[in-house]
Amino acid sequence: MSTEKDSELYTVMHARKSVRVYDPNYKISQKDLEEIIQEATTAPSSSNLQAWKFIVIQDDKTKKELRTIANNQEQVETSSAVIAVLGNAEMYKNVEQIYTQNVEEGYMDEATKDLMINNTNRTYPFASMETRKNIATFDAGLISMQLMLVAKEKGFDTVTMGGFDKVKFAERFELPEHIFPIVLIAIGKAAAPAYGSSRLPLKDIVQFI
């Protein structure tokens, strides 16, 4: 049984910090970015509907535009790329594709597939937009954390940014109504060490019953 001292997972978890100063000359390849996102998609999601989408912004001119939308945060422009994590409030429309693929890959049988599709179609389309957006936002948090850990394992640094004008972002990138921005993740190589940060003691946040 591994301990915290010899666990690669714990090493990556503790090494990951929110980096805001990046080497503007360092560029991550699109192949590396694709691999990071692909690995991150192993994150769980509500009914496996994977209510996430991404825009990966590498173009320098576009990053400069985005900086004005993101409260002038320097890392938007100096990082190698900014990964915009988006939510899909019509995630249920992918249900046939997802569960058919589950059968093809041997994860479930046809009867289970049909049951899951029917259950999804009886619930998600009739949920309010607010409820579906909340589901997508929660799932985006799961995949965002996983993405940052994968990035760190590959030797890259990240920081999440919730402080940006989501209305202007949606307008700039011409998002349809059911696709909405949730968080921006800057990714690149640190040019200065990140600040450490403390955590509240367990006695202040956990109750065992």
FENLINZI-V561777 format. One record per residue. N is the residue number from 1. SS is DSSP state (h for helix, s for strand, l for the rest). PHI is phi in whole degrees, 0 to 359 (999 if undefined). OMEGA is omega in radians with two decimals (999 if undefined). Layout:
# FENLINZI-V561777
n=N ss=SS phi=PHI omega=OMEGA
n=N ss=SS phi=PHI omega=OMEGA
This chain:
# FENLINZI-V561777
n=1 ss=l phi=999 omega=-3.09
n=2 ss=l phi=285 omega=3.07
n=3 ss=l phi=249 omega=-3.12
n=4 ss=l phi=301 omega=-3.07
n=5 ss=l phi=290 omega=-3.08
n=6 ss=l phi=249 omega=-3.12
n=7 ss=l phi=273 omega=3.09
n=8 ss=h phi=295 omega=3.12
n=9 ss=h phi=299 omega=-3.13
n=10 ss=h phi=297 omega=3.12
n=11 ss=h phi=301 omega=3.14
n=12 ss=h phi=294 omega=-3.14
n=13 ss=h phi=302 omega=-3.09
n=14 ss=h phi=281 omega=3.12
n=15 ss=h phi=281 omega=-3.12
n=16 ss=l phi=290 omega=3.08
n=17 ss=l phi=228 omega=3.10
n=18 ss=s phi=278 omega=-3.08
n=19 ss=l phi=263 omega=-3.12
n=20 ss=l phi=243 omega=3.12
n=21 ss=l phi=243 omega=-3.03
n=22 ss=s phi=241 omega=3.01
n=23 ss=l phi=283 omega=-3.07
n=24 ss=l phi=291 omega=-3.12
n=25 ss=l phi=269 omega=-3.11
n=26 ss=l phi=270 omega=-3.13
n=27 ss=l phi=240 omega=3.06
n=28 ss=l phi=275 omega=-3.12
n=29 ss=l phi=291 omega=3.09
n=30 ss=h phi=298 omega=3.12
n=31 ss=h phi=300 omega=3.12
n=32 ss=h phi=296 omega=3.13
n=33 ss=h phi=296 omega=3.11
n=34 ss=h phi=296 omega=-3.14
n=35 ss=h phi=295 omega=3.13
n=36 ss=h phi=297 omega=-3.13
n=37 ss=h phi=293 omega=3.13
n=38 ss=h phi=300 omega=3.12
n=39 ss=h phi=294 omega=-3.12
n=40 ss=h phi=295 omega=-3.10
n=41 ss=l phi=289 omega=2.99
n=42 ss=l phi=284 omega=3.09
n=43 ss=l phi=299 omega=3.09
n=44 ss=l phi=286 omega=3.07
n=45 ss=l phi=208 omega=-3.10
n=46 ss=h phi=300 omega=-3.11
n=47 ss=h phi=55 omega=-3.11
n=48 ss=h phi=58 omega=-3.09
n=49 ss=l phi=274 omega=2.97
n=50 ss=l phi=51 omega=-3.01
n=51 ss=l phi=280 omega=-3.13
n=52 ss=s phi=231 omega=2.99
n=53 ss=s phi=219 omega=-3.08
n=54 ss=s phi=221 omega=2.88
n=55 ss=s phi=241 omega=3.14
n=56 ss=s phi=257 omega=-3.03
n=57 ss=s phi=256 omega=-3.14
n=58 ss=l phi=247 omega=-3.08
n=59 ss=l phi=297 omega=-3.06
n=60 ss=h phi=298 omega=-3.13
n=61 ss=h phi=295 omega=-3.14
n=62 ss=h phi=292 omega=3.10
n=63 ss=h phi=296 omega=3.11
n=64 ss=h phi=296 omega=3.06
n=65 ss=h phi=298 omega=-3.10
n=66 ss=h phi=297 omega=-3.14
n=67 ss=h phi=302 omega=3.14
n=68 ss=h phi=291 omega=3.11
n=69 ss=h phi=282 omega=-3.04
n=70 ss=l phi=256 omega=3.03
n=71 ss=l phi=55 omega=3.05
n=72 ss=l phi=60 omega=3.12
n=73 ss=l phi=286 omega=-3.00
n=74 ss=l phi=303 omega=-3.06
n=75 ss=h phi=296 omega=3.09
n=76 ss=h phi=299 omega=-3.07
n=77 ss=h phi=268 omega=-3.01
n=78 ss=h phi=267 omega=3.10
n=79 ss=l phi=289 omega=3.13
n=80 ss=l phi=293 omega=-3.12
n=81 ss=s phi=202 omega=2.99
n=82 ss=s phi=240 omega=3.10
n=83 ss=s phi=261 omega=3.08
n=84 ss=s phi=272 omega=3.11
n=85 ss=s phi=266 omega=-3.08
n=86 ss=s phi=246 omega=3.05
n=87 ss=s phi=257 omega=3.10
n=88 ss=s phi=244 omega=-3.09
n=89 ss=l phi=284 omega=3.05
n=90 ss=l phi=248 omega=-3.11
n=91 ss=h phi=302 omega=-3.09
n=92 ss=h phi=295 omega=3.14
n=93 ss=h phi=289 omega=3.10
n=94 ss=h phi=266 omega=-2.96
n=95 ss=h phi=298 omega=-3.13
n=96 ss=h phi=298 omega=-3.13
n=97 ss=h phi=299 omega=-3.07
n=98 ss=h phi=294 omega=-3.06
n=99 ss=h phi=282 omega=3.00
n=100 ss=h phi=294 omega=3.09
n=101 ss=h phi=295 omega=3.09
n=102 ss=h phi=302 omega=3.11
n=103 ss=h phi=293 omega=-3.12
n=104 ss=h phi=300 omega=-3.12
n=105 ss=l phi=267 omega=3.02
n=106 ss=l phi=82 omega=-3.11
n=107 ss=l phi=270 omega=3.11
n=108 ss=l phi=201 omega=3.11
n=109 ss=l phi=264 omega=-3.08
n=110 ss=h phi=298 omega=-3.11
n=111 ss=h phi=296 omega=3.12
n=112 ss=h phi=293 omega=3.09
n=113 ss=h phi=302 omega=-3.12
n=114 ss=h phi=298 omega=3.13
n=115 ss=h phi=297 omega=-3.12
n=116 ss=h phi=295 omega=3.13
n=117 ss=h phi=296 omega=3.14
n=118 ss=h phi=297 omega=3.13
n=119 ss=h phi=298 omega=3.14
n=120 ss=h phi=297 omega=-3.09
n=121 ss=h phi=289 omega=3.09
n=122 ss=h phi=273 omega=-3.03
n=123 ss=h phi=242 omega=-2.99
n=124 ss=h phi=302 omega=-3.11
n=125 ss=h phi=297 omega=-3.08
n=126 ss=h phi=261 omega=3.05
n=127 ss=l phi=285 omega=3.14
n=128 ss=l phi=292 omega=3.08
n=129 ss=h phi=301 omega=3.13
n=130 ss=h phi=300 omega=3.14
n=131 ss=h phi=297 omega=-3.13
n=132 ss=h phi=293 omega=3.09
n=133 ss=h phi=293 omega=3.10
n=134 ss=h phi=296 omega=3.10
n=135 ss=h phi=298 omega=-3.12
n=136 ss=h phi=296 omega=-3.14
n=137 ss=h phi=293 omega=3.10
n=138 ss=h phi=299 omega=-3.13
n=139 ss=h phi=296 omega=3.10
n=140 ss=h phi=296 omega=3.08
n=141 ss=h phi=296 omega=3.13
n=142 ss=h phi=296 omega=-3.09
n=143 ss=h phi=286 omega=3.12
n=144 ss=h phi=295 omega=3.12
n=145 ss=h phi=295 omega=3.13
n=146 ss=h phi=296 omega=3.13
n=147 ss=h phi=299 omega=-3.12
n=148 ss=h phi=293 omega=3.09
n=149 ss=h phi=291 omega=3.08
n=150 ss=h phi=298 omega=3.13
n=151 ss=h phi=301 omega=-3.14
n=152 ss=h phi=295 omega=3.12
n=153 ss=h phi=298 omega=3.12
n=154 ss=l phi=273 omega=3.08
n=155 ss=l phi=95 omega=-3.13
n=156 ss=l phi=252 omega=-3.13
n=157 ss=s phi=245 omega=-3.07
n=158 ss=s phi=215 omega=2.92
n=159 ss=s phi=207 omega=3.08
n=160 ss=s phi=269 omega=3.14
n=161 ss=s phi=224 omega=3.04
n=162 ss=l phi=260 omega=-3.09
n=163 ss=l phi=273 omega=3.05
n=164 ss=l phi=209 omega=-3.10
n=165 ss=l phi=279 omega=-3.05
n=166 ss=h phi=290 omega=3.10
n=167 ss=h phi=293 omega=3.14
n=168 ss=h phi=294 omega=3.10
n=169 ss=h phi=298 omega=-3.12
n=170 ss=h phi=299 omega=3.11
n=171 ss=h phi=292 omega=-3.09
n=172 ss=h phi=298 omega=-3.08
n=173 ss=l phi=258 omega=3.00
n=174 ss=l phi=51 omega=-3.13
n=175 ss=l phi=281 omega=3.01
n=176 ss=l phi=294 omega=-3.01
n=177 ss=l phi=302 omega=-3.06
n=178 ss=l phi=277 omega=3.07
n=179 ss=s phi=254 omega=-3.04
n=180 ss=s phi=222 omega=-3.12
n=181 ss=s phi=285 omega=-3.13
n=182 ss=s phi=242 omega=-3.10
n=183 ss=s phi=209 omega=3.01
n=184 ss=s phi=253 omega=3.09
n=185 ss=s phi=237 omega=3.03
n=186 ss=s phi=280 omega=-3.12
n=187 ss=s phi=221 omega=-3.13
n=188 ss=s phi=176 omega=3.11
n=189 ss=l phi=248 omega=-3.13
n=190 ss=s phi=297 omega=3.04
n=191 ss=l phi=254 omega=3.09
n=192 ss=l phi=205 omega=-3.12
n=193 ss=l phi=294 omega=3.09
n=194 ss=l phi=282 omega=3.04
n=195 ss=l phi=288 omega=2.96
n=196 ss=l phi=284 omega=3.11
n=197 ss=l phi=209 omega=-3.12
n=198 ss=l phi=273 omega=3.07
n=199 ss=l phi=231 omega=3.11
n=200 ss=l phi=298 omega=3.10
n=201 ss=l phi=294 omega=-3.11
n=202 ss=h phi=304 omega=-3.09
n=203 ss=h phi=298 omega=-3.13
n=204 ss=h phi=269 omega=-3.04
n=205 ss=h phi=233 omega=-3.06
n=206 ss=l phi=237 omega=3.01
n=207 ss=l phi=236 omega=3.08
n=208 ss=l phi=264 omega=-3.11
n=209 ss=l phi=240 omega=999
